[in-house]
Every structure is written in C-alpha cells, then in structure tokens.
Amino acid sequence: MTILSSGDKKVLVDEEGFLDESQMWDEEIAQILAENVGIERLDEEKMDIIKYLRRHYAKHGSFPILGKVCKGIGDKSKDCVNREFIDPMKAWKIAGLPKPPNIFFTSFDGEHYIPNPVY
C-alpha cells in the first residue's frame, strides 16, 4: 500500500494505484489519483466520464462498454474515454473504483487501448 497526499488530504492506494477505500472518494481525491497516473488536471469532460463510471458501477457493479460512457455523457464519439485518458483503466482508477476482475486493456501504439479478452 502507498499513501498519496495533497495538502491535508491523504489516500491509501494499492500497488497498482487503486483506491483502498472506494467510499472515501470525492473530487479532491480524484485529483490526487489523477496526478498519480500522470494526469495534471481534471477538466469538466474528464470529470463527467469519471462520474459516469461511478454511477454505472454503483448500479451494475461492472465496467461499462466504453461507447456507452460517451453516449451517457452526451459525447457523440465512441472514443471519449480513450481520447481523454488514453488508457481507460486510468479513468477507472481516478474514479476510485476497485480493480475490475478480468479486464485488461492492450495498446499497440501507446495511444489507442482496446479491451483484451485473452486474459
């Protein structure tokens, strides 16, 4: 476990960067988690995606289809998550959600990530 902090706020993450206690999540913690995965600032679109992921997980307990995320936030493209976060797992970590079982993303160019069903 690793402790991340910003100002007076401290959070505990596991060795892969997933928030230890999901119920502790708030937007300030999201910013700390974002910085941990290399994203300096969470703009409105990024926060919309993160909040959608949290709502989806609360309702379904699973990782959503990425195109559905874009539609859910009013983005007409089907690649908003990749565009905003490069790796969709970064968005999931910033959302403070637990590591989803059996979901892995692969990139052949470092810019486009796709779900990898092989694992």
TORDOMAR-966462 format. One line per field, with one value per residue: residue in three letters; x, y, z of N, C-alpha, C, CB in turn. Coordinates in nm, 3 decimals. Glycine has a CB too. Layout:
BEGIN
residuo <- [ala,...] .
nX <- [X,...] .
nY <- [Y,...] .
nZ <- [Z,...] .
caX <- [X,...] .
caY <- [Y,...] .
caZ <- [Z,...] .
cX <- [X,...] .
cY <- [Y,...] .
cZ <- [Z,...] .
cbX <- [X,...] .
cbY <- [Y,...] .
cbZ <- [Z,...] .
END
This chain:
BEGIN
residuo <- [met,thr,ile,leu,ser,ser,gly,asp,lys,lys,val,leu,val,asp,glu,glu,gly,phe,leu,asp,glu,ser,gln,met,trp,asp,glu,glu,ile,ala,gln,ile,leu,ala,glu,asn,val,gly,ile,glu,arg,leu,asp,glu,glu,lys,met,asp,ile,ile,lys,tyr,leu,arg,arg,his,tyr,ala,lys,his,gly,ser,phe,pro,ile,leu,gly,lys,val,cys,lys,gly,ile,gly,asp,lys,ser,lys,asp,cys,val,asn,arg,glu,phe,ile,asp,pro,met,lys,ala,trp,lys,ile,ala,gly,leu,pro,lys,pro,pro,asn,ile,phe,phe,thr,ser,phe,asp,gly,glu,his,tyr,ile,pro,asn,pro,val,tyr] .
nX <- [0.084,0.037,0.069,-0.087,-0.084,-0.219,-0.201,-0.385,-0.517,-0.514,-0.469,-0.502,-0.361,-0.346,-0.078,-0.109,-0.230,-0.500,-0.768,-0.787,-1.012,-1.304,-1.537,-1.442,-1.399,-1.391,-1.412,-1.174,-1.003,-1.009,-0.854,-0.603,-0.561,-0.559,-0.326,-0.145,-0.155,-0.052,-0.200,-0.249,-0.460,-0.808,-1.050,-1.383,-1.501,-1.351,-1.418,-1.692,-1.688,-1.565,-1.752,-1.968,-1.868,-1.860,-2.135,-2.235,-2.099,-2.204,-2.466,-2.454,-2.229,-2.008,-1.763,-1.827,-1.937,-1.731,-1.817,-2.074,-2.034,-1.952,-2.182,-2.353,-2.259,-2.315,-2.143,-2.074,-1.891,-1.735,-1.512,-1.443,-1.342,-1.091,-0.978,-0.968,-0.831,-0.638,-0.557,-0.819,-0.827,-0.701,-0.895,-1.079,-0.933,-0.901,-1.163,-1.188,-1.262,-1.284,-1.038,-1.130,-1.226,-1.065,-1.043,-0.857,-0.654,-0.508,-0.248,-0.115,0.016,0.050,-0.131,-0.391,-0.616,-0.749,-1.002,-0.879,-0.951,-0.809,-0.683] .
nY <- [-0.118,0.228,0.564,0.849,1.203,1.535,1.854,1.861,1.628,1.278,0.965,0.611,0.378,0.076,-0.143,-0.118,0.122,0.152,0.285,0.229,0.244,0.279,0.421,0.652,0.832,1.147,1.454,1.588,1.384,1.246,1.414,1.382,1.110,1.125,1.273,1.085,0.897,1.038,1.251,1.584,1.771,1.764,1.820,1.940,1.750,1.517,1.477,1.432,1.184,1.027,1.047,0.926,0.663,0.593,0.606,0.405,0.181,0.174,0.107,-0.127,-0.275,-0.327,-0.288,-0.052,-0.067,0.103,0.280,0.332,0.489,0.731,0.802,0.828,1.057,1.246,1.276,1.258,1.092,0.765,0.719,0.869,0.815,0.697,0.913,1.113,0.994,0.819,0.546,0.348,0.231,0.411,0.609,0.460,0.406,0.670,0.725,0.597,0.335,-0.023,-0.264,-0.402,-0.737,-0.950,-0.766,-0.618,-0.390,-0.339,-0.193,-0.114,0.096,0.279,0.480,0.411,0.216,-0.105,-0.336,-0.640,-0.959,-1.189,-1.237] .
nZ <- [0.000,-0.066,0.036,-0.080,-0.111,-0.083,0.014,0.307,0.265,0.249,0.091,0.058,-0.157,-0.353,-0.474,-0.748,-0.785,-0.725,-0.540,-0.195,-0.022,-0.153,-0.084,0.027,-0.170,-0.334,-0.523,-0.477,-0.397,-0.635,-0.795,-0.675,-0.729,-1.007,-1.060,-0.973,-1.178,-1.384,-1.492,-1.500,-1.461,-1.402,-1.620,-1.711,-1.890,-1.841,-1.570,-1.601,-1.732,-1.535,-1.325,-1.450,-1.474,-1.203,-1.135,-1.304,-1.204,-0.943,-0.997,-1.159,-1.087,-1.245,-1.512,-1.763,-2.112,-2.331,-2.536,-2.453,-2.231,-2.346,-2.489,-2.270,-2.145,-2.328,-2.543,-2.879,-3.002,-3.002,-2.866,-2.641,-2.385,-2.433,-2.569,-2.373,-2.157,-2.253,-2.161,-2.062,-1.807,-1.644,-1.604,-1.459,-1.225,-1.128,-1.076,-0.843,-0.808,-0.742,-0.854,-1.156,-1.217,-1.449,-1.664,-1.902,-2.077,-2.391,-2.581,-2.895,-2.994,-2.796,-2.776,-2.839,-2.677,-2.631,-2.516,-2.386,-2.438,-2.397,-2.155] .
caX <- [0.000,0.107,-0.009,-0.077,-0.139,-0.223,-0.245,-0.419,-0.588,-0.430,-0.543,-0.425,-0.383,-0.270,0.043,-0.144,-0.287,-0.644,-0.805,-0.813,-1.148,-1.382,-1.637,-1.375,-1.378,-1.456,-1.342,-1.037,-0.929,-0.996,-0.739,-0.482,-0.547,-0.524,-0.184,-0.071,-0.147,0.008,-0.293,-0.232,-0.583,-0.934,-1.145,-1.524,-1.531,-1.291,-1.500,-1.818,-1.659,-1.539,-1.880,-2.047,-1.814,-1.904,-2.278,-2.251,-2.054,-2.300,-2.589,-2.433,-2.116,-1.919,-1.701,-1.921,-1.892,-1.676,-1.904,-2.190,-1.990,-1.955,-2.323,-2.409,-2.220,-2.354,-2.036,-2.118,-1.790,-1.735,-1.379,-1.417,-1.260,-0.954,-0.932,-0.942,-0.744,-0.552,-0.585,-0.944,-0.807,-0.667,-1.022,-1.136,-0.858,-0.934,-1.299,-1.178,-1.333,-1.195,-0.986,-1.229,-1.167,-1.057,-1.049,-0.723,-0.651,-0.383,-0.221,-0.005,0.084,0.059,-0.233,-0.523,-0.628,-0.868,-1.015,-0.809,-1.024,-0.721,-0.652] .
caY <- [0.000,0.355,0.681,0.966,1.317,1.669,1.936,1.782,1.507,1.160,0.846,0.488,0.303,-0.050,-0.138,-0.084,0.256,0.152,0.338,0.124,0.257,0.347,0.510,0.776,0.910,1.274,1.516,1.621,1.258,1.217,1.490,1.315,0.986,1.164,1.308,0.960,0.827,1.126,1.350,1.701,1.844,1.702,1.920,1.902,1.626,1.407,1.454,1.372,1.043,0.964,1.036,0.823,0.533,0.568,0.575,0.275,0.079,0.168,0.042,-0.258,-0.346,-0.373,-0.191,-0.034,-0.062,0.238,0.363,0.370,0.600,0.853,0.833,0.866,1.194,1.335,1.288,1.184,0.995,0.641,0.702,0.979,0.769,0.687,1.047,1.190,0.927,0.726,0.411,0.353,0.191,0.532,0.670,0.374,0.432,0.805,0.716,0.538,0.207,-0.139,-0.326,-0.494,-0.867,-0.998,-0.662,-0.569,-0.313,-0.354,-0.091,-0.147,0.220,0.365,0.585,0.353,0.097,-0.187,-0.445,-0.761,-1.073,-1.305,-1.261] .
caZ <- [0.000,-0.077,0.077,-0.167,-0.039,-0.141,0.125,0.426,0.221,0.226,0.047,0.050,-0.281,-0.358,-0.557,-0.885,-0.787,-0.700,-0.410,-0.097,0.030,-0.256,-0.025,0.067,-0.290,-0.365,-0.636,-0.436,-0.405,-0.778,-0.845,-0.624,-0.807,-1.144,-1.060,-0.956,-1.307,-1.484,-1.546,-1.413,-1.430,-1.444,-1.671,-1.699,-1.963,-1.767,-1.451,-1.646,-1.757,-1.405,-1.252,-1.518,-1.433,-1.065,-1.138,-1.367,-1.110,-0.832,-1.044,-1.222,-1.028,-1.351,-1.602,-1.875,-2.250,-2.342,-2.621,-2.373,-2.146,-2.428,-2.512,-2.142,-2.109,-2.437,-2.642,-2.998,-3.044,-2.924,-2.808,-2.549,-2.273,-2.486,-2.603,-2.252,-2.060,-2.325,-2.111,-1.984,-1.668,-1.569,-1.565,-1.356,-1.102,-1.082,-1.024,-0.710,-0.807,-0.723,-0.976,-1.215,-1.249,-1.588,-1.766,-1.932,-2.200,-2.464,-2.682,-2.985,-3.030,-2.679,-2.783,-2.855,-2.593,-2.657,-2.419,-2.426,-2.382,-2.385,-2.014] .
cX <- [0.088,0.014,0.019,-0.137,-0.132,-0.280,-0.268,-0.483,-0.489,-0.518,-0.447,-0.462,-0.300,-0.152,0.016,-0.210,-0.437,-0.670,-0.843,-0.957,-1.231,-1.481,-1.575,-1.362,-1.456,-1.372,-1.199,-0.949,-0.910,-0.875,-0.608,-0.455,-0.506,-0.375,-0.098,-0.059,-0.100,-0.084,-0.294,-0.363,-0.704,-1.029,-1.287,-1.555,-1.472,-1.374,-1.634,-1.800,-1.641,-1.669,-1.972,-2.000,-1.861,-2.053,-2.303,-2.211,-2.152,-2.425,-2.566,-2.319,-2.017,-1.860,-1.792,-1.854,-1.850,-1.761,-2.027,-2.157,-2.003,-2.099,-2.387,-2.373,-2.250,-2.246,-2.074,-2.015,-1.804,-1.601,-1.343,-1.327,-1.115,-0.897,-0.891,-0.839,-0.639,-0.584,-0.711,-0.927,-0.764,-0.794,-1.085,-1.066,-0.893,-1.075,-1.302,-1.246,-1.236,-1.151,-1.088,-1.163,-1.171,-1.079,-0.909,-0.732,-0.512,-0.370,-0.103,0.073,0.098,-0.045,-0.374,-0.527,-0.758,-0.879,-0.949,-0.876,-0.934,-0.695,-0.771] .
cY <- [0.125,0.467,0.794,1.083,1.444,1.759,1.850,1.648,1.396,1.043,0.728,0.415,0.175,-0.035,-0.104,0.054,0.262,0.197,0.226,0.126,0.344,0.448,0.643,0.874,1.041,1.338,1.555,1.496,1.219,1.289,1.427,1.187,1.016,1.196,1.183,0.882,0.918,1.227,1.469,1.765,1.768,1.812,1.864,1.770,1.504,1.374,1.392,1.222,0.969,0.945,0.934,0.683,0.497,0.532,0.436,0.163,0.064,0.092,-0.102,-0.340,-0.397,-0.256,-0.176,-0.049,0.083,0.331,0.412,0.485,0.731,0.897,0.887,1.007,1.294,1.360,1.201,1.081,0.868,0.620,0.812,0.936,0.757,0.825,1.125,1.127,0.837,0.582,0.418,0.313,0.310,0.600,0.592,0.397,0.568,0.807,0.649,0.404,0.090,-0.197,-0.424,-0.627,-0.895,-0.891,-0.605,-0.494,-0.325,-0.241,-0.135,-0.023,0.316,0.476,0.531,0.222,0.025,-0.293,-0.570,-0.881,-1.195,-1.339,-1.316] .
cZ <- [0.000,-0.032,-0.020,-0.090,-0.121,-0.031,0.247,0.391,0.192,0.186,0.038,-0.079,-0.277,-0.454,-0.703,-0.897,-0.767,-0.557,-0.315,-0.047,-0.064,-0.200,0.021,-0.050,-0.288,-0.476,-0.602,-0.441,-0.551,-0.836,-0.799,-0.704,-0.950,-1.153,-1.048,-1.086,-1.420,-1.549,-1.450,-1.370,-1.483,-1.489,-1.662,-1.770,-1.891,-1.643,-1.488,-1.669,-1.624,-1.327,-1.317,-1.477,-1.292,-1.060,-1.195,-1.270,-0.994,-0.872,-1.088,-1.162,-1.130,-1.429,-1.724,-2.012,-2.276,-2.428,-2.546,-2.278,-2.223,-2.454,-2.384,-2.098,-2.221,-2.539,-2.761,-3.047,-2.960,-2.855,-2.707,-2.433,-2.317,-2.515,-2.478,-2.158,-2.122,-2.285,-2.024,-1.837,-1.582,-1.519,-1.450,-1.222,-1.044,-1.023,-0.887,-0.697,-0.793,-0.857,-1.031,-1.250,-1.400,-1.693,-1.781,-2.064,-2.260,-2.564,-2.766,-3.024,-2.913,-2.675,-2.789,-2.776,-2.625,-2.548,-2.472,-2.362,-2.357,-2.238,-1.948] .
cbX <- [-0.095,0.158,0.024,-0.152,-0.064,-0.311,-0.373,-0.513,-0.675,-0.346,-0.612,-0.450,-0.345,-0.361,0.114,-0.236,-0.254,-0.704,-0.920,-0.718,-1.147,-1.455,-1.705,-1.236,-1.416,-1.466,-1.417,-1.037,-1.004,-1.124,-0.747,-0.497,-0.678,-0.608,-0.152,-0.138,-0.283,0.067,-0.437,-0.150,-0.579,-0.996,-1.110,-1.612,-1.476,-1.146,-1.522,-1.869,-1.533,-1.439,-1.950,-2.037,-1.660,-1.877,-2.355,-2.166,-1.914,-2.337,-2.648,-2.407,-2.165,-1.994,-1.555,-1.985,-2.004,-1.537,-1.947,-2.241,-1.843,-1.882,-2.399,-2.366,-2.071,-2.397,-1.896,-2.148,-1.647,-1.768,-1.275,-1.547,-1.312,-0.952,-1.042,-1.071,-0.828,-0.402,-0.463,-1.045,-0.703,-0.584,-1.119,-1.126,-0.706,-0.923,-1.389,-1.236,-1.417,-1.264,-0.851,-1.295,-1.240,-1.157,-1.153,-0.618,-0.689,-0.375,-0.193,-0.058,0.010,0.194,-0.208,-0.557,-0.622,-0.862,-1.164,-0.660,-1.136,-0.589,-0.605] .
cbY <- [0.000,0.380,0.723,0.944,1.336,1.676,2.013,1.860,1.536,1.126,0.871,0.398,0.388,-0.167,-0.271,-0.189,0.320,0.011,0.439,0.137,0.316,0.246,0.441,0.744,0.829,1.368,1.639,1.682,1.145,1.258,1.637,1.281,0.906,1.286,1.406,0.874,0.768,1.045,1.289,1.803,1.986,1.617,1.959,2.012,1.634,1.441,1.586,1.440,1.028,1.047,1.173,0.840,0.534,0.692,0.680,0.267,0.114,0.310,0.121,-0.238,-0.461,-0.467,-0.237,0.103,-0.110,0.232,0.286,0.249,0.580,0.829,0.709,0.771,1.199,1.464,1.245,1.281,1.054,0.521,0.699,1.034,0.633,0.601,1.124,1.209,0.847,0.758,0.355,0.262,0.079,0.630,0.677,0.225,0.423,0.906,0.639,0.630,0.191,-0.246,-0.398,-0.431,-0.979,-1.105,-0.550,-0.685,-0.165,-0.491,0.047,-0.217,0.287,0.425,0.671,0.329,0.135,-0.252,-0.472,-0.754,-1.111,-1.279,-1.135] .
cbZ <- [0.122,-0.222,0.224,-0.306,0.092,-0.274,0.089,0.514,0.096,0.352,-0.089,0.175,-0.407,-0.402,-0.549,-0.942,-0.914,-0.724,-0.423,0.019,0.173,-0.340,0.094,0.124,-0.412,-0.237,-0.683,-0.293,-0.328,-0.855,-0.799,-0.472,-0.805,-1.189,-0.946,-0.851,-1.343,-1.589,-1.565,-1.483,-1.488,-1.329,-1.819,-1.755,-2.106,-1.726,-1.374,-1.776,-1.845,-1.323,-1.246,-1.673,-1.439,-0.978,-1.220,-1.498,-1.058,-0.785,-1.159,-1.367,-0.948,-1.446,-1.645,-1.866,-2.353,-2.399,-2.744,-2.293,-2.097,-2.562,-2.562,-2.039,-2.075,-2.382,-2.582,-3.109,-3.031,-3.015,-2.918,-2.494,-2.218,-2.612,-2.679,-2.177,-1.967,-2.298,-2.029,-2.047,-1.660,-1.657,-1.686,-1.397,-1.130,-1.198,-1.122,-0.610,-0.935,-0.640,-0.948,-1.341,-1.174,-1.609,-1.730,-1.939,-2.174,-2.534,-2.616,-3.109,-3.141,-2.672,-2.903,-3.006,-2.445,-2.799,-2.387,-2.387,-2.476,-2.458,-1.943] .
END
